[in-house]
Amino acid sequence: MKDIKPAILLFIIFTIICGGIYPAIVTCFAHALFPKQAAGSFLTDESGKELGSTLIGQPFSDAKYFWPRPSASGDFGNNPMASGGSNSGPTNPDYLKTVGDRVMVLRDSGVTGIIPADLVQASASGLDPHITHESARLQIPRVAMARSVSEDVLIKAVEQATQGRQLGFLGAPRVNVLVLNLKLDRL
């Protein structure tokens, strides 16, 4: 019994510290230093209705929209409650079939040339809101035809929506698909 009392006491103390005090402090700092991100980075329309978060990928499948990176988060696509990768390796037959099916969908929609990996492979979280600049440019002809607009208009929209490398040197230039598609809806 004398060994169990200290263990239970430590369990209670660390639960309070690690499960209550520490998260509260981190949350307060986050709201003070990054208020928009800590609140979810939601985009709203003119009436204040929330349209989505710039931090979580949104499912778009209509031809008039730029398509996001595929999601491995279940049947409902981009489901934050089912975040996670597939854990399938590059030689897994199911994985290869899934990637092949995604390539066929892109080819059937008129995409030609080399298809960037981020259009056919899900990210580790399955919730990535960005695609590469190249992936956005590759979709311009399909979206232009579906919207009956000039490709030049879409090229300009993609360039304006392109974010540079993080901290100037990390990653590649990227496009937030939700931001780009909302911009197109406003045109």
C-alpha positions as CSV (number, residue, x, y, z in Angstrom):
1,M,0.0,0.0,0.0
2,K,2.9,2.4,0.8
3,D,4.1,2.1,-2.9
4,I,0.6,2.7,-4.3
5,K,-0.1,5.9,-2.5
6,P,2.8,7.9,-4.0
7,A,1.9,6.4,-7.5
8,I,-1.7,7.6,-7.2
9,L,-0.6,11.0,-5.8
10,L,1.9,11.4,-8.7
11,F,-0.8,10.3,-11.2
12,I,-3.2,13.0,-9.9
13,I,-0.5,15.7,-9.8
14,F,0.7,15.0,-13.3
15,T,-2.8,14.8,-14.6
16,I,-3.6,18.3,-13.2
17,I,-0.3,19.7,-14.5
18,C,-0.1,18.0,-17.9
19,G,-3.9,17.7,-18.6
20,G,-5.0,21.1,-17.2
21,I,-2.5,23.7,-16.3
22,Y,-0.1,23.2,-19.2
23,P,-2.8,23.1,-22.0
24,A,-4.4,26.2,-20.4
25,I,-1.1,28.2,-20.5
26,V,-0.4,27.1,-24.1
27,T,-3.9,28.0,-25.2
28,C,-3.6,31.5,-23.6
29,F,-0.3,32.1,-25.3
30,A,-1.7,30.9,-28.6
31,H,-4.7,33.2,-28.4
32,A,-2.5,36.1,-27.4
33,L,0.2,35.6,-30.1
34,F,-1.8,34.0,-33.0
35,P,-5.5,34.8,-32.4
36,K,-6.7,34.0,-35.9
37,Q,-5.0,30.6,-36.0
38,A,-5.9,29.7,-32.5
39,A,-9.5,30.4,-33.3
40,G,-9.4,28.0,-36.3
41,S,-8.5,30.3,-39.2
42,F,-12.1,30.3,-40.4
43,L,-13.1,32.1,-43.6
44,T,-16.5,33.8,-43.6
45,D,-18.7,35.4,-46.2
46,E,-20.2,38.9,-46.1
47,S,-23.0,37.7,-43.7
48,G,-20.5,36.2,-41.3
49,K,-21.3,32.6,-42.2
50,E,-18.3,30.3,-41.8
51,L,-17.2,28.8,-45.1
52,G,-14.3,26.6,-43.9
53,S,-10.9,26.7,-42.3
54,T,-7.7,27.5,-44.1
55,L,-6.0,25.0,-41.9
56,I,-8.0,21.9,-42.9
57,G,-8.5,20.7,-46.4
58,Q,-12.1,20.9,-47.8
59,P,-13.5,18.3,-50.2
60,F,-14.1,19.7,-53.7
61,S,-15.1,17.4,-56.6
62,D,-17.0,19.6,-59.0
63,A,-15.1,20.2,-62.2
64,K,-15.5,24.0,-61.8
65,Y,-13.3,23.9,-58.7
66,F,-9.6,23.2,-58.2
67,W,-9.3,19.8,-56.6
68,P,-7.4,19.4,-53.3
69,R,-5.0,16.8,-52.3
70,P,-6.8,13.4,-51.7
71,S,-7.7,12.5,-48.2
72,A,-7.1,9.2,-46.5
73,S,-9.5,10.2,-43.7
74,G,-12.3,7.8,-44.4
75,D,-15.3,7.7,-46.6
76,F,-16.3,11.3,-46.0
77,G,-13.0,12.9,-47.2
78,N,-11.2,15.5,-45.2
79,N,-12.8,14.4,-42.0
80,P,-10.8,15.8,-39.0
81,M,-12.3,13.2,-36.8
82,A,-10.6,10.5,-38.9
83,S,-7.3,12.1,-39.5
84,G,-4.4,9.9,-40.4
85,G,-2.6,8.3,-43.3
86,S,-3.3,4.9,-44.8
87,N,0.0,3.4,-43.6
88,S,0.2,1.5,-46.9
89,G,3.7,1.2,-48.4
90,P,4.6,2.0,-52.0
91,T,4.4,-1.6,-53.0
92,N,1.0,-2.3,-51.4
93,P,-1.4,-3.5,-54.1
94,D,-4.4,-1.6,-52.6
95,Y,-2.4,1.6,-52.4
96,L,-1.2,1.2,-56.0
97,K,-4.8,0.6,-57.1
98,T,-6.0,3.7,-55.2
99,V,-3.3,5.9,-56.8
100,G,-4.0,4.4,-60.2
101,D,-7.7,5.2,-59.8
102,R,-6.9,8.8,-58.9
103,V,-4.6,9.1,-61.9
104,M,-7.4,7.8,-64.1
105,V,-9.9,10.3,-62.7
106,L,-7.4,13.1,-63.5
107,R,-6.8,11.8,-67.0
108,D,-10.5,11.4,-67.6
109,S,-11.0,15.1,-66.6
110,G,-8.5,16.2,-69.3
111,V,-5.3,16.5,-67.3
112,T,-2.3,15.7,-69.4
113,G,1.4,15.5,-68.7
114,I,3.2,14.5,-65.5
115,I,0.8,14.4,-62.6
116,P,2.4,15.8,-59.3
117,A,2.3,13.3,-56.4
118,D,0.2,15.6,-54.3
119,L,-2.8,15.2,-56.6
120,V,-2.8,11.4,-56.2
121,Q,-1.2,10.7,-52.8
122,A,-2.8,11.7,-49.5
123,S,-0.8,13.5,-46.9
124,A,0.1,12.0,-43.6
125,S,-2.8,13.7,-41.8
126,G,-5.2,13.4,-44.7
127,L,-6.2,17.0,-44.1
128,D,-3.7,19.0,-46.0
129,P,-5.4,22.3,-47.2
130,H,-2.6,23.0,-49.8
131,I,-1.5,21.7,-53.2
132,T,1.7,22.6,-54.9
133,H,1.7,25.5,-57.4
134,E,2.4,23.0,-60.2
135,S,-0.8,21.0,-59.2
136,A,-2.9,24.2,-59.4
137,R,-1.4,25.1,-62.8
138,L,-2.1,21.6,-64.1
139,Q,-5.8,22.0,-63.3
140,I,-6.3,25.4,-65.0
141,P,-7.5,24.0,-68.4
142,R,-10.2,21.8,-66.8
143,V,-11.5,24.6,-64.5
144,A,-11.4,27.1,-67.3
145,M,-13.6,24.9,-69.5
146,A,-16.0,24.1,-66.7
147,R,-16.4,27.8,-65.7
148,S,-16.3,29.1,-69.3
149,V,-13.6,31.6,-68.4
150,S,-10.2,32.4,-69.9
151,E,-7.2,30.5,-68.7
152,D,-5.5,33.8,-68.2
153,V,-8.0,34.7,-65.5
154,L,-7.3,31.5,-63.7
155,I,-3.6,31.9,-64.1
156,K,-3.8,35.3,-62.5
157,A,-6.0,33.9,-59.7
158,V,-3.6,31.0,-59.0
159,E,-0.6,33.3,-58.9
160,Q,-2.4,35.6,-56.5
161,A,-3.3,32.7,-54.3
162,T,0.2,31.2,-54.3
163,Q,2.0,31.4,-51.0
164,G,5.8,31.3,-50.9
165,R,8.0,29.0,-49.0
166,Q,7.6,28.9,-45.3
167,L,10.2,31.2,-43.6
168,G,11.5,31.8,-47.2
169,F,13.3,28.4,-47.5
170,L,11.1,25.6,-46.2
171,G,8.9,23.5,-48.5
172,A,7.6,24.6,-51.9
173,P,5.3,27.3,-53.1
174,R,1.8,26.2,-52.3
175,V,-1.8,27.1,-53.0
176,N,-4.6,26.9,-50.4
177,V,-7.4,25.2,-52.3
178,L,-10.3,26.7,-50.2
179,V,-9.0,30.3,-50.6
180,L,-8.5,29.8,-54.4
181,N,-12.0,28.3,-54.9
182,L,-13.7,31.0,-52.9
183,K,-11.8,33.6,-54.9
184,L,-13.1,32.0,-58.1
185,D,-16.7,32.0,-56.8
186,R,-16.4,35.7,-56.2
187,L,-15.3,36.4,-59.8
